[in-house]
Amino acid sequence: MDRGRLRVYLGAAPGVGKTVAMLQEGCRRAERGTDVVVGYVETHGRPRTAEVLEPLEVVPRRQLAYRDTHREEMDLDAILLRSPSVVLVDELAHTNVPGSRNQKRWQDVQALRDAGIEVITTVNIQHLESLNDVTEAITGVRQRETVPDDVVRSADQIELVDMSPQALRRRMAHGNVYRADKVDAALSQYFREGNLTALRELALLWLADRVEEGLDRYRDQHQIDSTWATRERIIVPVSGGPESSTLMRRAARIASRVSAGEWHTLYIARQDGLTGVSPDTLAELRKKAEQLGGTFHTVISDDPAEGILDFARAENATQVVIGASRRGRTSTLLRPGVGERVVAGSGDIDVHIVTHDYARGANASARTPDTLSRRRRVLGYLCGVLAPAVVSALLWWTHHWHGLTTESMVLMAVVVATALIGGLVPAVIAALASGVLLNFLFVSPTYVLTIDEPENVLALVLFVVVGVAVATVVDLAARRTKQAVKARAEADALTVLSHSLLHATDDPSGLLSSACELFHARGAAILRRADESVVASHGVPPGSIAQADMVAEIDADTVLALSGTKLPASERGLLNAYAAYARVMAERRAATEAEVERLRLTEVDRTRTALLAAVSHDLRSPLSALKIATDSLCAPDMTWSDEDEEEFLEAIREATDRLIALVTNLLDMSRIHTGSVKAAITEVALAPAVRSSLVPLAGSSRIRVAIAEDCVVLADPGLLDRVLANICENALKYTPEDAAITIDAAPISPDRVALRIADTGPGVRDREHDELFVPFQRLGDVPGGDGVGLGLAVAHGLLEAIGGTITTEDTPGGGLTFVLELREAR
């Protein structure tokens, strides 16, 4: 069975018309004879939505009992049994009521598609998982109901239902989205024009990226290599040379002149890894590209021109910005450079050749050092001069035994041998000398430098060509061999360094020991520049910077110094790598120490401030009440009635209770922080334990307990009583006097029980859920005398001590629910 198709109507905010657009599409399908049903649509009391919904068949919703209420959800099983061709499902990111077949509605949609049913659905941009943090930063509201991006990306069709912020606000003001009593609050908070504009731009950009992905898939499927200039994309290849910054700046300027232009920096690395720039240079190129607003990419290719064009076509680029060649004009004529070959193969891609200070050999560096040893060079020159003469003399003395062909091949062998030994220049000398001697001694007429046959001219030319070709190969092979040896040595050294540092701490002694082993040094040290004091050392370190054999700078204040070794210039990079690692270790150690100290000072300051607040207010208030009540009762010149005395005694009892509760919480918090809470775990009947904890609480008659009598958990009875009392006291404090509080329990796994304490108070904002259990934290406008914010923090700590956890969630209809997970006794 083929999987059902998915069509998504995407909106930037509620009220833009997604549901109506979905229903209108369903009506069009139904008029064409397609079997269409409505799986779930919420009209929200909007007449226009209800009007469009009227002609469509609606599958009855499933009724679910949840916390003494009845909720309606989409009946997935009924839809599968009905098996329509198309089903309309609103609000893709919706979270189903517990007891449903799936937790999320998008999972229901996946089940419908797996059954071969086409689904048309709606979703707002703020419900996409990847954009949740972005939309929270824009609107200040975190969406708890989200849908994975992959689900929406998998849609066969995504259609944006767009509306300008001004038009949407007018719809809100006319009452077409929310009820009249909610319009003003919505317009002044979530539906501000700036919020709507940002969400609209976010939706457009997200959809544009999906369209781009679809275009790339289409081009791949149809093997389209030509450029489709849907937007300006500029590729700027860089070599890592000093002209790279100039090219990137030029590409950034070109991209800034067009709307939605983008540019990419490209570095081509060889497959053999023998040539290229250092990792530090690549890091600088990447940083520079990001600073200018571009991206940095690395492609491996032995042919730079081919690699550039392949990348440009893969990115659907419209322009390539390439630097003018640094090679001389003669070299360019003999062998076209990268720029010329890119131009030749670019096709419909525009190529900009940008001049720079280093073009055509300007500011060129010194010539490349010889790749062959001095001994081989000298031997090559000797062979180039003497070998042709010696061999020619031997051939001349024995000329009656062989002919011109043999003589030519023998002298050719001399040229090849000279090229293998000495490289290019000796090979050219040997080729010219062999050609002259062959012409003079063996080509008719002999003993004169004239040639009668054109074929002999070709033979002489081949002498020179073969010699140069073989010498070029030898020179290249020697260069590659030298580069390979150097690269292997550096790679091995860096591997050793990385392996040692992977398991190292911030102690630099391990780093110094590794450096001594790698560079065969007697000792190493990190020295301060100012007084040359030793920060760390290993082996027999140098006594000062002047006594060191090798020195590498770590930072402005310290250096890495080695004794007993002399490194060649090619290995200086490795020593600098060790110095860089030493700098990282020092920075990491300093950052760790600074962070530890900052956290300590912050905690000390916060605790001091909170304790001062507790002493200055929450201790003083009940003490003042006690003082006033006792002074009044003890006043010798006052006579109080029985009712007055009872009122004073009640005030004394309340103030004493507040003092006891405050001191108890402070002591418990101290025990929790010092880890001295010891739990005596035993089996506890949950229902009686809850009722017992409610007895001393004022207003406990408002709390309804619905817990099975046979529910038994593992806990410390005394600690559990404190936890329940603190949480219930908090719930009573914030729940209106005419509202009830519900406590129920249900198993959530074979060995865990969830105890829920649900109030119907004002609740808390989404971002404040995690702050509820922070010590000395009171959220909202809490009246004076309501504590210092330790009750929930103590409950959290004590519950962890008995092996439980506590979380919070919003109560349906308003309020806050505390969810306590406890171990169930078996």
C-alpha positions in Angstrom: 0.0 0.0 0.0 1.3 3.4 -1.0 1.8 5.9 1.9 -0.8 8.7 2.0 0.2 12.2 0.9 0.5 15.1 3.3 -0.5 18.7 2.6 0.3 21.3 5.2 -1.2 24.8 5.4 1.5 26.9 7.3 0.7 30.2 9.0 2.7 32.8 10.9 0.2 33.2 13.7 -3.3 32.2 14.7 -6.1 33.8 12.7 -4.5 34.1 9.3 -7.0 31.7 7.8 -5.2 28.3 7.8 -8.3 26.3 8.9 -10.6 28.0 6.4 -8.1 27.4 3.6 -7.9 23.7 4.6 -11.7 23.4 4.7 -12.1 25.1 1.4 -9.7 22.6 -0.2 -11.7 19.8 1.4 -14.9 21.2 -0.2 -13.2 21.4 -3.6 -12.1 17.8 -3.3 -15.6 16.7 -2.2 -17.2 18.5 -5.2 -14.9 16.6 -7.5 -16.1 13.3 -6.0 -13.3 12.6 -3.6 -14.2 10.9 -0.3 -13.3 13.6 2.2 -14.0 13.6 5.9 -13.1 16.0 8.8 -11.1 14.2 11.4 -10.7 17.2 13.7 -11.4 20.9 13.2 -11.8 23.4 16.0 -13.9 26.4 15.0 -13.2 28.5 18.1 -16.6 30.0 17.7 -15.8 31.7 14.4 -18.8 31.9 12.2 -16.8 31.8 8.9 -15.1 28.6 9.9 -18.3 27.0 10.9 -19.9 28.0 7.6 -17.2 26.4 5.5 -17.3 23.3 7.7 -21.0 22.8 7.3 -21.1 20.8 4.0 -18.4 18.3 5.0 -18.8 15.0 6.8 -17.3 15.1 10.3 -16.2 11.9 12.1 -17.5 12.0 15.7 -14.8 12.8 18.2 -13.8 10.4 21.0 -14.8 11.2 24.5 -12.1 10.8 27.2 -12.3 11.2 30.9 -9.5 13.2 32.4 -9.4 14.5 36.0 -13.1 14.4 36.5 -13.7 16.2 33.2 -14.6 15.0 29.7 -12.4 15.9 26.9 -12.8 15.4 23.1 -10.1 14.2 20.8 -9.8 13.0 17.2 -11.0 9.4 17.0 -8.1 7.8 15.1 -9.6 4.3 15.1 -12.9 5.5 13.8 -11.2 7.3 10.9 -9.1 4.2 10.1 -12.3 2.1 10.1 -14.1 4.7 7.9 -11.0 4.7 5.5 -11.7 7.8 3.5 -9.5 9.1 0.7 -8.7 12.4 2.4 -9.0 13.5 6.0 -8.8 17.0 7.3 -6.9 17.4 10.6 -6.5 20.8 12.3 -3.7 21.8 14.7 -0.9 19.3 13.9 1.1 20.2 17.0 -1.7 19.4 19.5 -1.0 17.2 22.5 -3.6 14.6 23.0 -5.3 13.9 26.3 -3.7 11.0 28.3 -5.4 7.8 27.3 -5.3 8.5 23.6 -3.7 6.1 21.3 -0.8 8.5 20.6 0.7 11.3 22.7 0.8 13.8 19.8 -1.6 14.6 17.0 1.2 14.5 14.4 1.7 10.8 15.4 -2.0 10.3 14.6 -1.3 11.9 11.2 1.6 9.5 10.6 -0.6 6.6 11.4 -3.3 7.8 8.9 -0.6 8.2 6.2 0.8 4.7 6.9 -2.8 3.5 6.2 -2.7 5.1 2.8 -5.0 8.0 3.7 -4.1 11.5 2.4 -4.0 14.1 5.2 -4.5 17.9 4.9 -3.5 19.7 8.1 -2.5 23.1 9.6 0.3 24.3 11.8 1.8 27.7 12.9 5.4 28.5 12.4 6.0 28.9 16.2 5.1 25.2 16.7 8.1 23.9 14.7 10.6 22.3 17.1 13.7 24.0 15.5 12.2 27.5 15.8 10.8 27.2 19.3 13.6 29.2 20.9 13.5 31.8 18.2 9.8 32.4 18.5 10.1 32.5 22.3 12.7 35.3 22.0 10.3 37.2 19.6 7.0 36.8 21.5 8.1 36.0 25.1 5.9 32.9 25.0 7.4 29.4 24.9 5.2 26.9 23.0 4.9 23.6 24.8 3.2 21.9 21.9 5.7 21.4 19.1 6.0 19.2 16.0 9.4 17.9 14.7 10.6 19.7 11.6 11.0 16.4 9.7 7.3 15.7 9.9 6.5 19.0 8.1 9.4 18.7 5.7 8.1 15.3 4.7 4.9 16.9 3.4 4.3 16.5 -0.3 3.0 20.1 -0.4 3.4 23.0 2.0 1.3 26.1 1.3 1.8 29.4 3.2 -1.4 31.1 4.3 -0.1 34.7 4.5 -1.6 37.9 5.9 -0.1 41.2 6.6 0.3 42.1 10.3 -2.0 45.1 9.8 -4.7 43.0 8.2 -4.5 40.4 11.0 -4.8 43.0 13.7 -7.9 44.4 12.0 -9.4 40.9 12.0 -8.6 40.7 15.7 -10.2 44.1 16.4 -13.3 43.1 14.5 -13.7 40.0 16.7 -13.0 37.5 13.9 -10.3 35.6 15.8 -10.9 35.9 19.6 -13.8 36.8 21.7 -14.3 40.5 22.5 -13.1 40.2 26.1 -9.7 38.8 24.9 -9.0 41.1 22.0 -7.4 44.0 23.8 -5.0 41.7 25.8 -4.1 39.8 22.6 -3.4 43.0 20.6 -1.2 44.5 23.3 0.8 41.3 24.0 1.3 38.4 21.5 -0.3 40.1 18.5 1.8 43.3 18.5 2.7 44.4 15.0 6.4 43.9 15.6 5.8 40.3 16.7 3.6 39.5 13.7 6.1 41.0 11.3 9.0 38.9 12.8 6.9 35.7 12.7 5.8 36.4 9.2 9.4 36.9 8.0 10.4 33.7 9.9 7.6 31.7 8.1 8.6 33.1 4.7 12.3 32.3 5.2 11.6 28.8 6.5 9.4 28.1 3.5 11.9 29.6 1.1 14.5 27.1 2.4 12.1 24.2 1.9 11.4 25.5 -1.6 15.2 25.6 -2.2 15.5 22.0 -1.0 12.7 20.9 -3.3 14.5 22.7 -6.2 17.7 20.9 -5.4 15.9 17.5 -5.3 14.3 18.2 -8.7 17.6 19.2 -10.3 19.3 16.1 -8.9 16.4 13.8 -10.0 16.5 15.3 -13.5 20.3 15.6 -13.6 20.3 19.3 -14.4 23.8 20.7 -14.2 23.1 24.1 -15.7 22.7 27.2 -13.4 19.2 28.3 -12.5 19.7 31.9 -11.3 16.9 31.9 -8.7 19.1 33.9 -6.5 22.6 35.3 -6.7 25.1 32.9 -5.3 28.8 33.9 -5.5 31.7 31.5 -5.1 35.1 33.0 -4.2 38.0 30.4 -4.3 40.9 31.2 -2.1 44.4 29.7 -1.9 45.3 30.9 1.5 47.7 33.5 0.1 47.8 37.1 1.1 45.3 38.0 -1.7 42.5 35.9 -0.1 41.1 38.8 2.0 40.9 41.0 -1.0 38.9 38.5 -2.9 36.5 37.8 0.0 35.9 41.5 0.4 35.1 41.9 -3.3 32.7 39.0 -3.2 31.0 40.5 -0.1 30.5 43.8 -1.9 29.0 42.1 -5.0 26.6 40.1 -2.8 25.5 43.2 -0.9 24.3 44.9 -4.1 21.5 42.3 -4.7 18.6 41.3 -2.6 19.0 37.9 -0.8 22.5 37.5 -2.3 24.8 35.0 -0.7 28.4 34.1 -1.1 30.7 31.2 -0.2 34.4 31.0 0.3 36.0 27.9 -1.2 39.3 26.3 -0.4 40.6 23.4 -2.6 42.7 20.8 -0.8 44.7 18.1 -2.6 43.7 14.5 -2.1 47.2 13.5 -1.1 47.3 16.2 1.6 50.9 17.1 0.7 50.4 20.7 -0.2 48.2 23.3 1.4 48.1 25.9 4.1 48.3 25.4 7.8 45.2 24.8 10.0 45.8 28.3 11.6 45.5 29.9 8.1 42.3 28.0 7.4 40.9 29.1 10.7 41.7 32.7 9.9 40.1 32.3 6.4 36.9 30.9 8.0 36.8 33.6 10.6 37.2 36.3 7.9 34.5 34.8 5.8 32.1 34.7 8.7 32.9 38.3 9.7 32.1 39.5 6.1 28.8 37.6 6.1 29.8 34.5 4.0 30.3 30.9 4.7 33.5 28.8 4.4 33.8 25.4 2.6 36.6 23.0 1.9 36.6 20.7 -1.1 39.2 18.0 -1.9 40.3 17.8 -5.5 43.5 17.3 -7.4 42.3 19.7 -10.1 41.5 23.1 -8.6 39.6 24.4 -11.6 37.5 21.3 -11.8 36.8 21.4 -8.1 35.7 25.0 -8.3 33.3 24.4 -11.2 31.9 21.3 -9.6 31.2 23.1 -6.3 29.7 26.1 -8.2 27.3 23.9 -10.1 26.4 21.9 -7.0 25.5 25.2 -5.2 23.7 26.6 -8.3 26.1 29.5 -8.3 25.7 32.4 -10.6 29.1 34.0 -10.2 32.7 33.0 -9.4 35.2 35.6 -8.2 38.7 34.4 -8.7 42.0 36.2 -8.3 44.4 37.0 -11.1 47.2 34.5 -11.5 50.4 35.0 -9.5 52.4 33.2 -12.2 54.4 35.1 -14.8 53.1 35.7 -18.4 55.5 33.2 -19.9 54.5 30.4 -17.5 50.8 31.2 -18.2 51.3 30.9 -21.9 53.0 27.5 -21.6 50.4 26.1 -19.2 47.0 27.9 -18.5 46.4 28.7 -14.9 43.4 28.0 -12.7 41.6 31.2 -13.7 41.9 30.6 -17.4 40.6 27.0 -17.0 37.7 28.1 -14.9 36.7 30.7 -17.5 37.0 28.1 -20.2 34.7 25.6 -18.4 32.3 28.0 -16.7 29.5 27.9 -19.3 26.6 30.1 -18.0 28.4 31.0 -14.8 29.8 34.5 -14.8 33.5 34.6 -13.8 35.2 37.8 -12.4 39.0 37.9 -12.6 40.0 40.3 -9.8 43.5 41.8 -9.8 45.5 42.2 -6.6 48.9 43.2 -5.3 50.4 39.8 -5.9 49.2 39.2 -9.5 51.7 38.3 -12.2 54.6 37.6 -9.8 54.4 41.0 -8.0 55.8 40.7 -4.4 56.7 37.1 -5.2 58.5 35.2 -2.5 61.9 33.8 -3.0 62.3 30.9 -5.3 61.5 27.4 -4.1 64.4 25.7 -2.5 66.0 22.7 -4.3 64.3 19.5 -3.7 67.3 17.4 -4.6 70.4 17.1 -2.4 73.5 19.1 -3.2 75.4 15.8 -3.8 72.9 14.7 -6.4 73.0 18.1 -8.1 76.8 18.1 -8.4 76.8 14.5 -9.6 74.1 15.4 -12.2 76.2 18.3 -13.6 79.2 16.0 -13.9 77.1 13.4 -15.7 75.6 16.1 -18.0 79.0 17.3 -19.1 81.2 14.2 -19.1 78.9 11.3 -19.8 77.8 12.3 -23.3 81.5 12.9 -24.2 82.7 9.6 -22.8 79.9 7.5 -24.3 80.2 9.2 -27.7 83.9 8.5 -27.7 83.3 4.8 -27.0 80.6 4.7 -29.7 82.9 6.4 -32.2 85.7 3.9 -31.6 83.3 1.0 -32.2 81.2 2.6 -34.9 81.7 -0.3 -37.3 79.8 -2.6 -34.9 76.5 -0.6 -34.8 74.5 2.0 -36.6 72.8 5.3 -36.0 69.8 3.8 -34.3 71.9 2.2 -31.6 74.0 5.3 -31.1 70.9 7.4 -30.7 69.3 5.1 -28.1 72.5 4.8 -26.1 72.9 8.6 -25.9 69.1 8.9 -25.1 69.8 6.5 -22.2 72.6 8.8 -21.0 70.2 11.8 -21.1 67.5 9.8 -19.1 70.2 8.7 -16.5 71.4 12.2 -16.1 67.8 13.4 -15.5 67.2 10.7 -12.9 70.4 11.7 -11.0 70.5 15.5 -11.3 67.1 16.8 -12.3 66.2 19.4 -14.9 69.2 21.5 -15.6 71.8 18.7 -15.9 69.4 16.8 -18.1 69.1 19.8 -20.5 72.9 20.1 -20.6 73.2 16.3 -21.3 70.5 16.5 -24.0 72.2 19.4 -25.8 75.6 17.8 -25.6 74.3 14.4 -26.8 72.5 16.0 -29.7 75.6 18.0 -30.8 77.9 14.9 -30.5 75.4 12.7 -32.3 75.1 15.1 -35.1 78.9 15.7 -35.3 80.2 12.1 -35.1 77.4 9.9 -36.4 75.0 11.8 -38.7 76.0 12.1 -42.3 77.9 14.2 -43.3 80.1 13.5 -40.3 82.4 15.9 -38.5 80.3 18.9 -39.5 77.3 20.4 -37.7 75.0 20.1 -40.7 72.0 17.7 -41.2 70.9 16.4 -44.5 67.8 14.4 -43.4 64.8 16.0 -41.7 64.4 12.9 -39.6 67.7 13.5 -37.9 66.4 17.0 -36.9 63.5 15.3 -35.2 65.8 13.0 -33.3 67.8 15.9 -31.9 64.6 17.6 -30.8 63.5 14.5 -29.1 66.7 14.4 -27.1 65.9 17.7 -25.5 62.2 17.0 -25.0 62.7 13.6 -23.4 65.4 15.0 -21.2 63.3 17.8 -20.0 60.2 15.6 -19.5 62.1 13.0 -17.5 63.8 15.6 -15.4 60.5 17.3 -14.6 59.0 14.0 -13.4 62.1 13.4 -11.2 62.0 16.9 -9.8 58.2 16.6 -9.0 58.7 13.1 -7.5 61.5 14.4 -5.3 59.4 17.4 -4.2 56.4 15.2 -3.4 58.6 12.7 -1.5 60.0 15.4 0.6 56.6 16.9 1.3 55.3 13.4 2.2 58.1 12.8 4.6 57.5 16.2 6.2 53.8 15.8 6.4 54.1 12.3 7.9 56.5 13.6 10.5 54.2 16.4 11.4 51.1 14.2 11.4 52.8 11.7 13.7 53.9 14.4 16.1 50.4 16.0 16.2 48.8 12.6 16.7 51.1 12.0 19.7 50.3 15.5 21.0 46.5 15.2 20.6 46.5 11.7 22.2 48.4 12.9 25.1 46.3 16.0 25.6 43.1 14.1 25.2 43.6 12.5 28.6 45.6 15.3 30.1 44.4 17.7 32.9 45.2 21.3 33.2 48.6 20.4 34.6 51.3 21.4 32.0 53.8 18.9 33.2 52.4 16.2 30.9 52.6 18.6 28.0 56.3 19.3 28.7 57.1 15.6 29.1 55.5 14.9 25.7 57.5 17.8 24.1 60.8 16.4 25.6 60.1 12.9 24.2 59.1 14.2 20.8 62.0 16.6 20.2 64.6 14.6 22.1 65.2 17.4 24.5 66.9 17.2 27.9 64.3 19.4 29.5 61.5 21.9 28.9 60.0 24.7 30.9 57.4 27.4 30.8 59.1 30.6 31.8 57.8 34.1 32.6 59.3 36.9 30.5 59.4 39.5 33.3 61.6 37.6 35.9 62.3 34.4 34.0 60.7 32.4 36.9 59.6 28.9 36.2 55.9 28.2 35.9 56.3 24.5 35.2 59.2 22.3 34.1 60.3 18.8 33.2 63.7 17.1 33.0 66.7 19.4 33.0 65.1 22.7 32.0 67.0 25.8 30.8 67.8 28.2 33.5 66.7 31.3 31.5 65.4 32.2 28.1 68.9 33.1 26.9 70.1 29.6 27.8 67.3 27.8 25.9 68.1 26.1 22.7 64.6 26.6 21.3 61.9 29.1 22.4 58.3 29.5 21.3 55.9 32.2 22.5 52.9 31.1 24.5 51.5 34.5 25.2 52.7 38.0 26.0 53.9 36.9 29.5 55.2 33.4 29.1 57.3 31.3 26.7 58.0 27.6 26.1 61.7 26.9 26.2 63.6 23.6 25.4 67.2 22.7 26.2 69.4 20.1 24.6 67.9 20.2 21.1 68.0 22.1 17.9 65.0 21.9 15.6 65.1 22.5 11.9 63.0 25.3 10.6 60.5 22.7 9.2 59.6 21.6 12.7 59.1 25.0 14.2 55.4 24.6 13.5 55.2 21.6 15.8 56.9 23.6 18.6 54.4 26.4 18.0 51.6 23.9 18.3 52.9 22.8 21.7 53.0 26.4 22.7 49.5 27.0 21.5 48.3 24.0 23.5 50.1 25.3 26.6 48.2 28.6 26.1 44.9 26.8 25.8 45.6 24.9 29.0 46.5 28.1 30.9 43.4 29.9 29.6 41.2 26.9 30.5 42.7 26.7 34.0 42.2 30.4 34.6 38.7 30.3 33.2 37.8 27.4 35.5 39.2 29.1 38.6 37.4 32.3 37.7 34.1 30.5 37.2 34.5 28.6 40.5 35.2 31.9 42.3 32.4 33.7 40.6 29.9 31.0 41.5 31.1 30.9 45.1 30.8 34.7 45.5 27.4 34.7 43.8 26.1 32.0 46.1 27.6 33.7 49.2 26.1 37.0 48.1 22.7 35.5 47.4 22.6 33.5 50.6 23.7 36.5 52.6 21.1 38.7 51.0 18.3 36.2 51.5 19.2 35.5 55.1 19.4 39.2 55.8 15.9 39.6 54.3 14.7 36.7 56.4 16.2 38.1 59.6 15.1 41.7 58.9 11.5 40.9 57.9 10.3 37.4 58.3 11.9 37.0 61.8 11.1 40.6 62.9 7.5 40.5 61.9 6.4 37.5 64.1 8.7 38.7 66.9 7.0 42.1 66.7 3.6 40.5 66.9 4.7 38.4 69.9 6.1 41.5 71.6 3.0 43.5 71.1 0.6 40.7 72.1 2.6 39.8 75.3 3.1 43.5 76.3 -0.6 44.1 75.9 -1.6 41.0 78.0 1.0 42.0 80.7 0.1 45.7 80.9 -0.9 46.3 84.6 -3.1 49.2 83.8 -5.3 47.4 81.2 -8.2 45.1 81.7 -9.0 42.9 78.7 -12.2 40.9 78.0 -12.1 37.2 77.4 -12.5 37.8 73.7 -9.6 40.2 73.6 -7.4 37.8 75.5 -8.3 35.0 73.2 -7.4 37.3 70.2 -4.0 38.1 71.7 -3.3 34.4 72.4 -4.3 33.5 68.8 -1.9 36.2 67.5 0.8 34.7 69.7 0.1 31.2 68.4 0.2 32.3 64.8 3.5 34.3 65.2 5.0 31.3 67.0 3.9 28.9 64.3 5.5 31.2 61.7 8.7 31.4 63.6 8.8 27.6 64.0 8.1 27.0 60.3 10.8 29.5 59.2 13.5 28.1 61.5 12.5 24.6 60.5 12.9 25.4 56.8 16.2 27.1 57.4 17.5 24.1 59.3 16.2 21.7 56.7 17.8 23.8 53.9 21.1 23.7 55.8 20.9 19.9 56.1 20.1 19.5 52.4 23.0 21.7 51.4 25.4 19.8 53.7 24.1 16.4 52.6 23.3 15.4 56.1 19.7 14.3 55.4 19.3 10.6 56.2 16.2 8.9 55.0 14.8 5.8 56.7 13.0 4.2 53.8 10.0 2.0 54.6 6.6 1.1 53.1 4.1 4.0 53.5 0.4 3.9 52.7 0.0 6.9 50.6 -3.6 7.9 51.2 -3.3 8.0 55.1 0.0 9.8 54.8 -1.5 12.5 52.7 -4.5 13.0 55.0 -2.2 13.1 58.0 0.0 15.8 56.5 -3.1 18.0 55.8 -4.4 18.0 59.4 -2.3 20.9 60.7 -2.9 23.1 57.6 -5.4 25.9 57.8 -8.0 25.5 55.0 -7.2 21.8 54.5 -11.0 21.2 54.1 -10.7 22.6 50.6 -8.3 19.8 49.6 -10.0 16.7 48.0 -8.0 13.5 48.2 -8.7 10.8 45.6 -6.1 8.1 46.3 -6.7 4.4 46.4 -6.3 3.0 49.9 -4.1 0.1 48.6 -1.5 2.4 47.1 1.8 1.9 49.0 5.1 3.7 48.3 8.6 3.5 49.6 9.5 6.6 51.5 10.6 8.1 54.8 7.3 8.9 56.6 8.6 12.0 58.4 10.3 13.5 55.3 7.3 12.7 53.1 5.0 14.4 55.6 7.2 17.6 55.4 7.2 17.5 51.6 3.4 17.1 51.3 2.8 19.8 54.0 5.0 22.3 52.2 3.5 21.8 48.8 -0.1 21.7 50.0 0.5 24.9 52.1 1.8 26.6 48.9 -1.2 25.4 47.0 -3.6 26.7 49.6 -1.8 30.1 49.7 -2.3 30.7 46.0 -5.7 29.1 45.4 -8.9 31.2 45.8 -10.9 30.3 48.9 -13.9 29.2 46.9 -11.8 26.9 44.7 -10.8 23.3 45.4 -7.4 21.5 45.4 -7.3 17.9 44.1 -4.8 15.3 45.1 -4.7 12.0 43.2 -2.3 9.2 42.4 -1.8 6.8 39.5 0.9 4.3 38.4 3.1 5.6 35.5 5.4 2.6 35.2 5.8 -0.8 36.9 7.7 0.6 39.8 6.7 4.3 39.9 3.7 6.2 41.2 2.8 9.8 40.2 1.1 11.9 43.0 -0.5 15.0 41.5 -1.4 18.0 43.6 -3.4 20.3 41.3 -4.6 23.8 42.3 -6.7 26.3 40.3 -4.8 29.4 41.2 -3.1 31.9 38.9 -0.3 29.5 37.9 3.1 30.6 36.8 4.6 31.7 33.5 6.3 29.0 31.4 9.8 30.2 32.0 9.2 30.3 35.8 8.5 26.6 36.2 12.2 25.8 36.7 12.6 28.7 39.2 10.0 27.4 41.7 12.4 25.2 43.6 15.3 27.7 43.9 16.0 28.6 47.5 15.0 32.1 48.6 12.9 32.6 45.5 9.4 34.0 45.6 7.6 34.4 42.2 5.1 37.1 41.6 3.8 39.8 44.0 4.0 37.8 47.3 2.6 39.7 50.3 5.0 40.3 53.1 5.0 37.7 55.8 4.6 34.8 53.4 8.0 33.4 54.0 11.4 33.7 52.3 10.8 31.2 49.5 12.2 28.0 51.2 9.1 25.8 51.3 9.3 24.4 47.8 13.1 24.3 47.8 13.0 22.2 51.0 10.3 19.9 49.5 12.4 19.4 46.4 15.5 18.5 48.5 13.8 16.2 50.9 11.9 14.4 48.1 15.3 13.7 46.3 16.6 12.3 49.6 13.9 9.6 49.6 14.4 8.8 45.9 11.6 10.8 44.4 11.4 13.6 41.9 9.1 16.6 41.5 8.1 18.5 38.4 5.3 21.0 37.6 2.8 21.4 34.8 -0.1 23.7 34.0 -3.4 22.7 35.3 -6.0 22.5 32.5 -8.3 25.5 32.9 -5.7 27.4 34.9 -3.5 26.8 37.9 -0.4 24.7 38.7 0.0 21.0 39.2 2.9 19.5 41.2 3.8 16.0 40.0 5.6 13.9 42.6 7.1 10.6 41.4 7.6 8.0 44.2 8.8 4.4 44.2 5.9 2.0 44.4 6.2 -0.8 47.0 5.9 -4.3 45.6 
